[in-house]
Amino acid sequence: MSRNPLYFDDLKVGDTFQTRRTLDTEQIKAFAQQFDPQPSTSTKCCARFDVRRPPASGWHTAAVTMPCS
């Protein structure tokens, strides 16, 4: 797949991007445990704030959306 390179200077406030990548709870917890432990990924924390699934960390989001060359 050929893509035009996108540079930081090309981005503007409000730009959005979509990905088709889906992460399940186990993937989110495994990444968090190894690379970016956050209290928000614990079952106890999710229940306290009535969150059904733990949110992926920003680092996890960045990692799965980086293009591979």
PDB file of N, H, CA, C and O in Angstrom:
ATOM      1  N   MET A   1       0.849  -1.167   0.000  1.00  0.00           N
ATOM      2  CA  MET A   1       0.000   0.000   0.000  1.00  0.00           C
ATOM      3  C   MET A   1       0.900   1.236   0.000  1.00  0.00           C
ATOM      4  O   MET A   1       1.783   1.361   0.848  1.00  0.00           O
ATOM      5  N   SER A   2       0.685   2.118  -0.916  1.00  0.00           N
ATOM      6  H   SER A   2      -0.033   2.017  -1.605  1.00  0.00           H
ATOM      7  CA  SER A   2       1.474   3.334  -1.035  1.00  0.00           C
ATOM      8  C   SER A   2       0.753   4.487  -0.342  1.00  0.00           C
ATOM      9  O   SER A   2      -0.440   4.706  -0.554  1.00  0.00           O
ATOM     10  N   ARG A   3       1.483   5.208   0.475  1.00  0.00           N
ATOM     11  H   ARG A   3       2.452   5.031   0.647  1.00  0.00           H
ATOM     12  CA  ARG A   3       0.898   6.362   1.177  1.00  0.00           C
ATOM     13  C   ARG A   3       1.812   7.560   0.983  1.00  0.00           C
ATOM     14  O   ARG A   3       3.031   7.428   0.876  1.00  0.00           O
ATOM     15  N   ASN A   4       1.199   8.721   0.942  1.00  0.00           N
ATOM     16  H   ASN A   4       0.208   8.829   1.029  1.00  0.00           H
ATOM     17  CA  ASN A   4       1.995   9.935   0.942  1.00  0.00           C
ATOM     18  C   ASN A   4       2.485  10.159   2.356  1.00  0.00           C
ATOM     19  O   ASN A   4       1.731   9.958   3.308  1.00  0.00           O
ATOM     20  N   PRO A   5       3.742  10.573   2.516  1.00  0.00           N
ATOM     21  CA  PRO A   5       4.220  10.804   3.884  1.00  0.00           C
ATOM     22  C   PRO A   5       3.463  11.959   4.542  1.00  0.00           C
ATOM     23  O   PRO A   5       3.126  12.946   3.889  1.00  0.00           O
ATOM     24  N   LEU A   6       3.208  11.826   5.808  1.00  0.00           N
ATOM     25  H   LEU A   6       3.482  11.024   6.340  1.00  0.00           H
ATOM     26  CA  LEU A   6       2.537  12.856   6.587  1.00  0.00           C
ATOM     27  C   LEU A   6       3.522  13.314   7.654  1.00  0.00           C
ATOM     28  O   LEU A   6       4.057  12.499   8.404  1.00  0.00           O
ATOM     29  N   TYR A   7       3.755  14.592   7.716  1.00  0.00           N
ATOM     30  H   TYR A   7       3.320  15.255   7.106  1.00  0.00           H
ATOM     31  CA  TYR A   7       4.708  15.144   8.663  1.00  0.00           C
ATOM     32  C   TYR A   7       3.976  15.937   9.737  1.00  0.00           C
ATOM     33  O   TYR A   7       2.837  16.360   9.537  1.00  0.00           O
ATOM     34  N   PHE A   8       4.637  16.137  10.884  1.00  0.00           N
ATOM     35  H   PHE A   8       5.561  15.793  11.046  1.00  0.00           H
ATOM     36  CA  PHE A   8       4.035  16.857  11.991  1.00  0.00           C
ATOM     37  C   PHE A   8       3.517  18.220  11.550  1.00  0.00           C
ATOM     38  O   PHE A   8       2.441  18.644  11.971  1.00  0.00           O
ATOM     39  N   ASP A   9       4.273  18.898  10.712  1.00  0.00           N
ATOM     40  H   ASP A   9       5.147  18.554  10.370  1.00  0.00           H
ATOM     41  CA  ASP A   9       3.867  20.227  10.250  1.00  0.00           C
ATOM     42  C   ASP A   9       2.591  20.197   9.394  1.00  0.00           C
ATOM     43  O   ASP A   9       1.956  21.233   9.197  1.00  0.00           O
ATOM     44  N   ASP A  10       2.218  19.025   8.891  1.00  0.00           N
ATOM     45  H   ASP A  10       2.734  18.184   9.051  1.00  0.00           H
ATOM     46  CA  ASP A  10       1.007  18.895   8.083  1.00  0.00           C
ATOM     47  C   ASP A  10      -0.261  18.876   8.943  1.00  0.00           C
ATOM     48  O   ASP A  10      -1.358  19.088   8.427  1.00  0.00           O
ATOM     49  N   LEU A  11      -0.121  18.627  10.232  1.00  0.00           N
ATOM     50  H   LEU A  11       0.771  18.454  10.651  1.00  0.00           H
ATOM     51  CA  LEU A  11      -1.279  18.480  11.107  1.00  0.00           C
ATOM     52  C   LEU A  11      -1.799  19.828  11.580  1.00  0.00           C
ATOM     53  O   LEU A  11      -1.035  20.765  11.812  1.00  0.00           O
ATOM     54  N   LYS A  12      -3.121  19.904  11.718  1.00  0.00           N
ATOM     55  H   LYS A  12      -3.742  19.143  11.529  1.00  0.00           H
ATOM     56  CA  LYS A  12      -3.774  21.109  12.222  1.00  0.00           C
ATOM     57  C   LYS A  12      -4.643  20.728  13.416  1.00  0.00           C
ATOM     58  O   LYS A  12      -5.097  19.588  13.512  1.00  0.00           O
ATOM     59  N   VAL A  13      -4.875  21.659  14.314  1.00  0.00           N
ATOM     60  H   VAL A  13      -4.506  22.586  14.236  1.00  0.00           H
ATOM     61  CA  VAL A  13      -5.761  21.425  15.450  1.00  0.00           C
ATOM     62  C   VAL A  13      -7.124  20.985  14.912  1.00  0.00           C
ATOM     63  O   VAL A  13      -7.685  21.619  14.018  1.00  0.00           O
ATOM     64  N   GLY A  14      -7.635  19.911  15.459  1.00  0.00           N
ATOM     65  H   GLY A  14      -7.179  19.396  16.185  1.00  0.00           H
ATOM     66  CA  GLY A  14      -8.933  19.402  15.042  1.00  0.00           C
ATOM     67  C   GLY A  14      -8.872  18.276  14.024  1.00  0.00           C
ATOM     68  O   GLY A  14      -9.889  17.637  13.753  1.00  0.00           O
ATOM     69  N   ASP A  15      -7.675  18.015  13.443  1.00  0.00           N
ATOM     70  H   ASP A  15      -6.849  18.534  13.663  1.00  0.00           H
ATOM     71  CA  ASP A  15      -7.553  16.890  12.521  1.00  0.00           C
ATOM     72  C   ASP A  15      -7.892  15.596  13.247  1.00  0.00           C
ATOM     73  O   ASP A  15      -7.554  15.432  14.419  1.00  0.00           O
ATOM     74  N   THR A  16      -8.549  14.691  12.566  1.00  0.00           N
ATOM     75  H   THR A  16      -8.824  14.824  11.613  1.00  0.00           H
ATOM     76  CA  THR A  16      -8.880  13.398  13.142  1.00  0.00           C
ATOM     77  C   THR A  16      -8.440  12.293  12.198  1.00  0.00           C
ATOM     78  O   THR A  16      -8.258  12.507  11.000  1.00  0.00           O
ATOM     79  N   PHE A  17      -8.277  11.117  12.761  1.00  0.00           N
ATOM     80  H   PHE A  17      -8.425  10.942  13.734  1.00  0.00           H
ATOM     81  CA  PHE A  17      -7.857   9.950  12.001  1.00  0.00           C
ATOM     82  C   PHE A  17      -8.672   8.765  12.473  1.00  0.00           C
ATOM     83  O   PHE A  17      -9.089   8.711  13.631  1.00  0.00           O
ATOM     84  N   GLN A  18      -8.899   7.824  11.590  1.00  0.00           N
ATOM     85  H   GLN A  18      -8.561   7.868  10.650  1.00  0.00           H
ATOM     86  CA  GLN A  18      -9.623   6.619  11.953  1.00  0.00           C
ATOM     87  C   GLN A  18      -8.738   5.415  11.705  1.00  0.00           C
ATOM     88  O   GLN A  18      -7.904   5.413  10.800  1.00  0.00           O
ATOM     89  N   THR A  19      -8.930   4.396  12.517  1.00  0.00           N
ATOM     90  H   THR A  19      -9.608   4.398  13.252  1.00  0.00           H
ATOM     91  CA  THR A  19      -8.218   3.145  12.336  1.00  0.00           C
ATOM     92  C   THR A  19      -9.225   2.007  12.392  1.00  0.00           C
ATOM     93  O   THR A  19     -10.293   2.145  12.987  1.00  0.00           O
ATOM     94  N   ARG A  20      -8.898   0.929  11.798  1.00  0.00           N
ATOM     95  H   ARG A  20      -8.030   0.816  11.315  1.00  0.00           H
ATOM     96  CA  ARG A  20      -9.783  -0.245  11.829  1.00  0.00           C
ATOM     97  C   ARG A  20      -9.295  -1.270  12.827  1.00  0.00           C
ATOM     98  O   ARG A  20      -9.786  -2.399  12.856  1.00  0.00           O
ATOM     99  N   ARG A  21      -8.344  -0.891  13.634  1.00  0.00           N
ATOM    100  H   ARG A  21      -7.945   0.026  13.611  1.00  0.00           H
ATOM    101  CA  ARG A  21      -7.767  -1.805  14.619  1.00  0.00           C
ATOM    102  C   ARG A  21      -8.667  -1.883  15.846  1.00  0.00           C
ATOM    103  O   ARG A  21      -9.074  -0.851  16.379  1.00  0.00           O
ATOM    104  N   THR A  22      -8.978  -3.076  16.291  1.00  0.00           N
ATOM    105  H   THR A  22      -8.648  -3.914  15.857  1.00  0.00           H
ATOM    106  CA  THR A  22      -9.780  -3.286  17.484  1.00  0.00           C
ATOM    107  C   THR A  22      -8.928  -4.004  18.521  1.00  0.00           C
ATOM    108  O   THR A  22      -8.263  -4.995  18.218  1.00  0.00           O
ATOM    109  N   LEU A  23      -8.956  -3.497  19.736  1.00  0.00           N
ATOM    110  H   LEU A  23      -9.497  -2.692  19.982  1.00  0.00           H
ATOM    111  CA  LEU A  23      -8.208  -4.122  20.825  1.00  0.00           C
ATOM    112  C   LEU A  23      -9.190  -4.707  21.824  1.00  0.00           C
ATOM    113  O   LEU A  23     -10.183  -4.070  22.177  1.00  0.00           O
ATOM    114  N   ASP A  24      -8.907  -5.927  22.279  1.00  0.00           N
ATOM    115  H   ASP A  24      -8.101  -6.443  21.992  1.00  0.00           H
ATOM    116  CA  ASP A  24      -9.783  -6.488  23.305  1.00  0.00           C
ATOM    117  C   ASP A  24      -9.193  -6.203  24.689  1.00  0.00           C
ATOM    118  O   ASP A  24      -8.064  -5.727  24.810  1.00  0.00           O
ATOM    119  N   THR A  25      -9.960  -6.496  25.709  1.00  0.00           N
ATOM    120  H   THR A  25     -10.877  -6.883  25.611  1.00  0.00           H
ATOM    121  CA  THR A  25      -9.572  -6.187  27.081  1.00  0.00           C
ATOM    122  C   THR A  25      -8.243  -6.829  27.458  1.00  0.00           C
ATOM    123  O   THR A  25      -7.409  -6.198  28.108  1.00  0.00           O
ATOM    124  N   GLU A  26      -8.044  -8.069  27.058  1.00  0.00           N
ATOM    125  H   GLU A  26      -8.721  -8.581  26.530  1.00  0.00           H
ATOM    126  CA  GLU A  26      -6.795  -8.760  27.408  1.00  0.00           C
ATOM    127  C   GLU A  26      -5.583  -8.097  26.759  1.00  0.00           C
ATOM    128  O   GLU A  26      -4.526  -8.003  27.382  1.00  0.00           O
ATOM    129  N   GLN A  27      -5.722  -7.639  25.520  1.00  0.00           N
ATOM    130  H   GLN A  27      -6.581  -7.715  25.013  1.00  0.00           H
ATOM    131  CA  GLN A  27      -4.619  -6.941  24.857  1.00  0.00           C
ATOM    132  C   GLN A  27      -4.304  -5.629  25.575  1.00  0.00           C
ATOM    133  O   GLN A  27      -3.138  -5.283  25.768  1.00  0.00           O
ATOM    134  N   ILE A  28      -5.341  -4.909  25.966  1.00  0.00           N
ATOM    135  H   ILE A  28      -6.288  -5.190  25.810  1.00  0.00           H
ATOM    136  CA  ILE A  28      -5.150  -3.631  26.666  1.00  0.00           C
ATOM    137  C   ILE A  28      -4.440  -3.861  27.996  1.00  0.00           C
ATOM    138  O   ILE A  28      -3.498  -3.144  28.331  1.00  0.00           O
ATOM    139  N   LYS A  29      -4.884  -4.848  28.746  1.00  0.00           N
ATOM    140  H   LYS A  29      -5.650  -5.431  28.474  1.00  0.00           H
ATOM    141  CA  LYS A  29      -4.271  -5.129  30.048  1.00  0.00           C
ATOM    142  C   LYS A  29      -2.828  -5.613  29.897  1.00  0.00           C
ATOM    143  O   LYS A  29      -1.958  -5.221  30.675  1.00  0.00           O
ATOM    144  N   ALA A  30      -2.572  -6.460  28.903  1.00  0.00           N
ATOM    145  H   ALA A  30      -3.279  -6.778  28.271  1.00  0.00           H
ATOM    146  CA  ALA A  30      -1.215  -6.972  28.699  1.00  0.00           C
ATOM    147  C   ALA A  30      -0.254  -5.846  28.324  1.00  0.00           C
ATOM    148  O   ALA A  30       0.862  -5.787  28.839  1.00  0.00           O
ATOM    149  N   PHE A  31      -0.680  -4.956  27.434  1.00  0.00           N
ATOM    150  H   PHE A  31      -1.588  -5.004  27.016  1.00  0.00           H
ATOM    151  CA  PHE A  31       0.170  -3.829  27.049  1.00  0.00           C
ATOM    152  C   PHE A  31       0.431  -2.936  28.260  1.00  0.00           C
ATOM    153  O   PHE A  31       1.567  -2.536  28.512  1.00  0.00           O
ATOM    154  N   ALA A  32      -0.635  -2.627  29.009  1.00  0.00           N
ATOM    155  H   ALA A  32      -1.558  -2.952  28.803  1.00  0.00           H
ATOM    156  CA  ALA A  32      -0.499  -1.754  30.177  1.00  0.00           C
ATOM    157  C   ALA A  32       0.450  -2.349  31.206  1.00  0.00           C
ATOM    158  O   ALA A  32       1.281  -1.636  31.769  1.00  0.00           O
ATOM    159  N   GLN A  33       0.336  -3.631  31.454  1.00  0.00           N
ATOM    160  H   GLN A  33      -0.338  -4.211  30.997  1.00  0.00           H
ATOM    161  CA  GLN A  33       1.187  -4.279  32.444  1.00  0.00           C
ATOM    162  C   GLN A  33       2.658  -4.223  32.033  1.00  0.00           C
ATOM    163  O   GLN A  33       3.534  -4.023  32.874  1.00  0.00           O
ATOM    164  N   GLN A  34       2.922  -4.399  30.750  1.00  0.00           N
ATOM    165  H   GLN A  34       2.210  -4.562  30.067  1.00  0.00           H
ATOM    166  CA  GLN A  34       4.305  -4.443  30.282  1.00  0.00           C
ATOM    167  C   GLN A  34       4.897  -3.061  30.031  1.00  0.00           C
ATOM    168  O   GLN A  34       6.066  -2.832  30.345  1.00  0.00           O
ATOM    169  N   PHE A  35       4.122  -2.137  29.474  1.00  0.00           N
ATOM    170  H   PHE A  35       3.173  -2.323  29.219  1.00  0.00           H
ATOM    171  CA  PHE A  35       4.704  -0.880  29.012  1.00  0.00           C
ATOM    172  C   PHE A  35       4.181   0.392  29.685  1.00  0.00           C
ATOM    173  O   PHE A  35       4.920   1.373  29.776  1.00  0.00           O
ATOM    174  N   ASP A  36       2.947   0.407  30.153  1.00  0.00           N
ATOM    175  H   ASP A  36       2.347  -0.389  30.079  1.00  0.00           H
ATOM    176  CA  ASP A  36       2.363   1.653  30.649  1.00  0.00           C
ATOM    177  C   ASP A  36       1.297   1.378  31.710  1.00  0.00           C
ATOM    178  O   ASP A  36       0.110   1.606  31.475  1.00  0.00           O
ATOM    179  N   PRO A  37       1.730   0.880  32.894  1.00  0.00           N
ATOM    180  CA  PRO A  37       0.737   0.541  33.913  1.00  0.00           C
ATOM    181  C   PRO A  37      -0.026   1.775  34.395  1.00  0.00           C
ATOM    182  O   PRO A  37       0.571   2.758  34.835  1.00  0.00           O
ATOM    183  N   GLN A  38      -1.330   1.706  34.306  1.00  0.00           N
ATOM    184  H   GLN A  38      -1.815   0.908  33.949  1.00  0.00           H
ATOM    185  CA  GLN A  38      -2.211   2.795  34.740  1.00  0.00           C
ATOM    186  C   GLN A  38      -3.314   2.201  35.600  1.00  0.00           C
ATOM    187  O   GLN A  38      -3.784   1.096  35.329  1.00  0.00           O
ATOM    188  N   PRO A  39      -3.735   2.924  36.638  1.00  0.00           N
ATOM    189  CA  PRO A  39      -4.833   2.400  37.465  1.00  0.00           C
ATOM    190  C   PRO A  39      -6.132   2.218  36.684  1.00  0.00           C
ATOM    191  O   PRO A  39      -6.967   1.396  37.060  1.00  0.00           O
ATOM    192  N   SER A  40      -6.309   2.967  35.612  1.00  0.00           N
ATOM    193  H   SER A  40      -5.631   3.635  35.306  1.00  0.00           H
ATOM    194  CA  SER A  40      -7.566   2.906  34.856  1.00  0.00           C
ATOM    195  C   SER A  40      -7.789   1.571  34.165  1.00  0.00           C
ATOM    196  O   SER A  40      -8.902   1.290  33.721  1.00  0.00           O
ATOM    197  N   THR A  41      -6.746   0.734  34.063  1.00  0.00           N
ATOM    198  H   THR A  41      -5.842   0.963  34.424  1.00  0.00           H
ATOM    199  CA  THR A  41      -6.932  -0.562  33.402  1.00  0.00           C
ATOM    200  C   THR A  41      -7.369  -1.650  34.381  1.00  0.00           C
ATOM    201  O   THR A  41      -7.635  -2.777  33.966  1.00  0.00           O
ATOM    202  N   SER A  42      -7.446  -1.332  35.668  1.00  0.00           N
ATOM    203  H   SER A  42      -7.229  -0.416  36.006  1.00  0.00           H
ATOM    204  CA  SER A  42      -7.855  -2.346  36.644  1.00  0.00           C
ATOM    205  C   SER A  42      -9.374  -2.506  36.648  1.00  0.00           C
ATOM    206  O   SER A  42     -10.119  -1.553  36.422  1.00  0.00           O
ATOM    207  N   THR A  43      -9.807  -3.728  36.909  1.00  0.00           N
ATOM    208  H   THR A  43      -9.202  -4.503  37.092  1.00  0.00           H
ATOM    209  CA  THR A  43     -11.235  -4.024  36.983  1.00  0.00           C
ATOM    210  C   THR A  43     -11.885  -3.205  38.090  1.00  0.00           C
ATOM    211  O   THR A  43     -13.007  -2.722  37.934  1.00  0.00           O
ATOM    212  N   LYS A  44     -11.181  -3.049  39.211  1.00  0.00           N
ATOM    213  H   LYS A  44     -10.270  -3.441  39.339  1.00  0.00           H
ATOM    214  CA  LYS A  44     -11.700  -2.291  40.350  1.00  0.00           C
ATOM    215  C   LYS A  44     -11.946  -0.830  39.969  1.00  0.00           C
ATOM    216  O   LYS A  44     -12.981  -0.261  40.317  1.00  0.00           O
ATOM    217  N   CYS A  45     -11.004  -0.231  39.263  1.00  0.00           N
ATOM    218  H   CYS A  45     -10.163  -0.693  38.981  1.00  0.00           H
ATOM    219  CA  CYS A  45     -11.139   1.169  38.847  1.00  0.00           C
ATOM    220  C   CYS A  45     -12.288   1.319  37.849  1.00  0.00           C
ATOM    221  O   CYS A  45     -13.066   2.269  37.938  1.00  0.00           O
ATOM    222  N   CYS A  46     -12.395   0.395  36.910  1.00  0.00           N
ATOM    223  H   CYS A  46     -11.762  -0.377  36.838  1.00  0.00           H
ATOM    224  CA  CYS A  46     -13.471   0.463  35.915  1.00  0.00           C
ATOM    225  C   CYS A  46     -14.835   0.382  36.586  1.00  0.00           C
ATOM    226  O   CYS A  46     -15.757   1.102  36.203  1.00  0.00           O
ATOM    227  N   ALA A  47     -14.973  -0.484  37.581  1.00  0.00           N
ATOM    228  H   ALA A  47     -14.224  -1.069  37.893  1.00  0.00           H
ATOM    229  CA  ALA A  47     -16.245  -0.624  38.293  1.00  0.00           C
ATOM    230  C   ALA A  47     -16.571   0.651  39.061  1.00  0.00           C
ATOM    231  O   ALA A  47     -17.729   1.065  39.119  1.00  0.00           O
ATOM    232  N   ARG A  48     -15.569   1.263  39.642  1.00  0.00           N
ATOM    233  H   ARG A  48     -14.629   0.926  39.595  1.00  0.00           H
ATOM    234  CA  ARG A  48     -15.781   2.487  40.426  1.00  0.00           C
ATOM    235  C   ARG A  48     -16.358   3.613  39.562  1.00  0.00           C
ATOM    236  O   ARG A  48     -17.191   4.395  40.022  1.00  0.00           O
ATOM    237  N   PHE A  49     -15.909   3.685  38.314  1.00  0.00           N
ATOM    238  H   PHE A  49     -15.232   3.050  37.940  1.00  0.00           H
ATOM    239  CA  PHE A  49     -16.356   4.752  37.423  1.00  0.00           C
ATOM    240  C   PHE A  49     -17.378   4.273  36.397  1.00  0.00           C
ATOM    241  O   PHE A  49     -17.668   4.977  35.431  1.00  0.00           O
ATOM    242  N   ASP A  50     -17.923   3.073  36.607  1.00  0.00           N
ATOM    243  H   ASP A  50     -17.687   2.501  37.392  1.00  0.00           H
ATOM    244  CA  ASP A  50     -18.943   2.497  35.734  1.00  0.00           C
ATOM    245  C   ASP A  50     -18.478   2.441  34.280  1.00  0.00           C
ATOM    246  O   ASP A  50     -19.217   2.786  33.358  1.00  0.00           O
ATOM    247  N   VAL A  51     -17.241   2.000  34.102  1.00  0.00           N
ATOM    248  H   VAL A  51     -16.640   1.720  34.851  1.00  0.00           H
ATOM    249  CA  VAL A  51     -16.668   1.816  32.768  1.00  0.00           C
ATOM    250  C   VAL A  51     -16.705   0.324  32.478  1.00  0.00           C
ATOM    251  O   VAL A  51     -16.236  -0.475  33.288  1.00  0.00           O
ATOM    252  N   ARG A  52     -17.250  -0.057  31.347  1.00  0.00           N
ATOM    253  H   ARG A  52     -17.631   0.592  30.689  1.00  0.00           H
ATOM    254  CA  ARG A  52     -17.411  -1.479  31.039  1.00  0.00           C
ATOM    255  C   ARG A  52     -16.115  -2.155  30.622  1.00  0.00           C
ATOM    256  O   ARG A  52     -15.880  -3.321  30.938  1.00  0.00           O
ATOM    257  N   ARG A  53     -15.282  -1.416  29.913  1.00  0.00           N
ATOM    258  H   ARG A  53     -15.473  -0.468  29.656  1.00  0.00           H
ATOM    259  CA  ARG A  53     -14.003  -1.972  29.472  1.00  0.00           C
ATOM    260  C   ARG A  53     -12.906  -0.974  29.805  1.00  0.00           C
ATOM    261  O   ARG A  53     -13.144   0.234  29.787  1.00  0.00           O
ATOM    262  N   PRO A  54     -11.709  -1.460  30.109  1.00  0.00           N
ATOM    263  CA  PRO A  54     -10.627  -0.522  30.410  1.00  0.00           C
ATOM    264  C   PRO A  54     -10.206   0.246  29.156  1.00  0.00           C
ATOM    265  O   PRO A  54     -10.163  -0.322  28.066  1.00  0.00           O
ATOM    266  N   PRO A  55      -9.901   1.513  29.306  1.00  0.00           N
ATOM    267  CA  PRO A  55      -9.438   2.284  28.150  1.00  0.00           C
ATOM    268  C   PRO A  55      -7.984   1.935  27.830  1.00  0.00           C
ATOM    269  O   PRO A  55      -7.192   1.675  28.735  1.00  0.00           O
ATOM    270  N   ALA A  56      -7.643   1.930  26.566  1.00  0.00           N
ATOM    271  H   ALA A  56      -8.287   2.142  25.831  1.00  0.00           H
ATOM    272  CA  ALA A  56      -6.252   1.726  26.171  1.00  0.00           C
ATOM    273  C   ALA A  56      -5.465   2.995  26.504  1.00  0.00           C
ATOM    274  O   ALA A  56      -5.995   4.103  26.413  1.00  0.00           O
ATOM    275  N   SER A  57      -4.216   2.829  26.884  1.00  0.00           N
ATOM    276  H   SER A  57      -3.785   1.929  26.958  1.00  0.00           H
ATOM    277  CA  SER A  57      -3.389   3.997  27.182  1.00  0.00           C
ATOM    278  C   SER A  57      -3.089   4.756  25.887  1.00  0.00           C
ATOM    279  O   SER A  57      -3.187   4.207  24.789  1.00  0.00           O
ATOM    280  N   GLY A  58      -2.731   5.996  26.040  1.00  0.00           N
ATOM    281  H   GLY A  58      -2.652   6.442  26.932  1.00  0.00           H
ATOM    282  CA  GLY A  58      -2.342   6.790  24.871  1.00  0.00           C
ATOM    283  C   GLY A  58      -1.155   6.186  24.148  1.00  0.00           C
ATOM    284  O   GLY A  58      -1.075   6.240  22.921  1.00  0.00           O
ATOM    285  N   TRP A  59      -0.224   5.607  24.912  1.00  0.00           N
ATOM    286  H   TRP A  59      -0.288   5.564  25.909  1.00  0.00           H
ATOM    287  CA  TRP A  59       0.937   4.969  24.289  1.00  0.00           C
ATOM    288  C   TRP A  59       0.517   3.754  23.469  1.00  0.00           C
ATOM    289  O   TRP A  59       1.083   3.499  22.406  1.00  0.00           O
ATOM    290  N   HIS A  60      -0.465   3.007  23.952  1.00  0.00           N
ATOM    291  H   HIS A  60      -0.925   3.215  24.816  1.00  0.00           H
ATOM    292  CA  HIS A  60      -0.955   1.844  23.216  1.00  0.00           C
ATOM    293  C   HIS A  60      -1.614   2.298  21.916  1.00  0.00           C
ATOM    294  O   HIS A  60      -1.386   1.720  20.853  1.00  0.00           O
ATOM    295  N   THR A  61      -2.425   3.333  22.018  1.00  0.00           N
ATOM    296  H   THR A  61      -2.609   3.803  22.881  1.00  0.00           H
ATOM    297  CA  THR A  61      -3.076   3.888  20.829  1.00  0.00           C
ATOM    298  C   THR A  61      -2.042   4.335  19.799  1.00  0.00           C
ATOM    299  O   THR A  61      -2.168   4.043  18.610  1.00  0.00           O
ATOM    300  N   ALA A  62      -1.025   5.042  20.266  1.00  0.00           N
ATOM    301  H   ALA A  62      -0.922   5.280  21.232  1.00  0.00           H
ATOM    302  CA  ALA A  62       0.030   5.506  19.355  1.00  0.00           C
ATOM    303  C   ALA A  62       0.753   4.318  18.718  1.00  0.00           C
ATOM    304  O   ALA A  62       1.035   4.328  17.519  1.00  0.00           O
ATOM    305  N   ALA A  63       1.048   3.311  19.512  1.00  0.00           N
ATOM    306  H   ALA A  63       0.819   3.303  20.486  1.00  0.00           H
ATOM    307  CA  ALA A  63       1.794   2.163  19.001  1.00  0.00           C
ATOM    308  C   ALA A  63       1.050   1.426  17.893  1.00  0.00           C
ATOM    309  O   ALA A  63       1.657   1.038  16.895  1.00  0.00           O
ATOM    310  N   VAL A  64      -0.262   1.229  18.057  1.00  0.00           N
ATOM    311  H   VAL A  64      -0.755   1.544  18.867  1.00  0.00           H
ATOM    312  CA  VAL A  64      -0.997   0.460  17.051  1.00  0.00           C
ATOM    313  C   VAL A  64      -1.367   1.283  15.820  1.00  0.00           C
ATOM    314  O   VAL A  64      -1.750   0.721  14.794  1.00  0.00           O
ATOM    315  N   THR A  65      -1.257   2.590  15.911  1.00  0.00           N
ATOM    316  H   THR A  65      -0.946   3.046  16.745  1.00  0.00           H
ATOM    317  CA  THR A  65      -1.608   3.408  14.756  1.00  0.00           C
ATOM    318  C   THR A  65      -0.398   3.916  13.980  1.00  0.00           C
ATOM    319  O   THR A  65      -0.552   4.568  12.948  1.00  0.00           O
ATOM    320  N   MET A  66       0.814   3.620  14.474  1.00  0.00           N
ATOM    321  H   MET A  66       0.939   3.090  15.313  1.00  0.00           H
ATOM    322  CA  MET A  66       2.021   4.038  13.745  1.00  0.00           C
ATOM    323  C   MET A  66       2.147   3.216  12.466  1.00  0.00           C
ATOM    324  O   MET A  66       2.009   1.993  12.486  1.00  0.00           O
ATOM    325  N   PRO A  67       2.407   3.893  11.369  1.00  0.00           N
ATOM    326  CA  PRO A  67       2.603   3.126  10.136  1.00  0.00           C
ATOM    327  C   PRO A  67       3.942   2.399  10.166  1.00  0.00           C
ATOM    328  O   PRO A  67       4.928   2.911  10.697  1.00  0.00           O
ATOM    329  N   CYS A  68       3.965   1.237   9.608  1.00  0.00           N
ATOM    330  H   CYS A  68       3.164   0.821   9.176  1.00  0.00           H
ATOM    331  CA  CYS A  68       5.218   0.481   9.471  1.00  0.00           C
ATOM    332  C   CYS A  68       5.754   0.709   8.074  1.00  0.00           C
ATOM    333  O   CYS A  68       5.000   0.711   7.101  1.00  0.00           O
ATOM    334  N   SER A  69       7.034   0.899   7.981  1.00  0.00           N
ATOM    335  H   SER A  69       7.647   0.898   8.771  1.00  0.00           H
ATOM    336  CA  SER A  69       7.602   1.106   6.638  1.00  0.00           C
ATOM    337  C   SER A  69       8.280  -0.133   6.152  1.00  0.00           C
ATOM    338  O   SER A  69       8.815  -0.150   5.044  1.00  0.00           O
TER     339      SER A  69
END
